Amino acid sequence: MSEPKSRLVEVTEKDLPLHCPMSSTTPWDSHPRVFLPVEKTGEALCPYCGTLYALKGDARHHH
């Protein structure tokens, strides 16, 4: 069994609140939805699939 490949996904304020898998992910390859606090540091790593999300722009005023 091979390990999942890490990938980088850039997200913007319109993607907040951020969750993985995102809505564009096909159902057959998804995992349970987990919300990721990308606003805090500008990056968040999904604990299920290892996808690294990077926030583009400034979203500090997002609630």
C-alpha positions, 0 to 999 in steps of 0.5 A: 500500500502506498502512502498518499501524496502530499499536495499544496492547495492555495485558498482564499478568504472565499474558501473560509471556513476551510474544511477538507475535503473541499466541495470540489473533491469527488465523493469516492476519494474523500475522508470525514470532513475536518475544519482547518484553522488556516486563518491563524498561521496562514497554513493548515495541514489535513490530518487525514490526507496530508494536504497542505492548505496555504491562505492567499491574502489577508483573512484576519477579519473573517469570523 
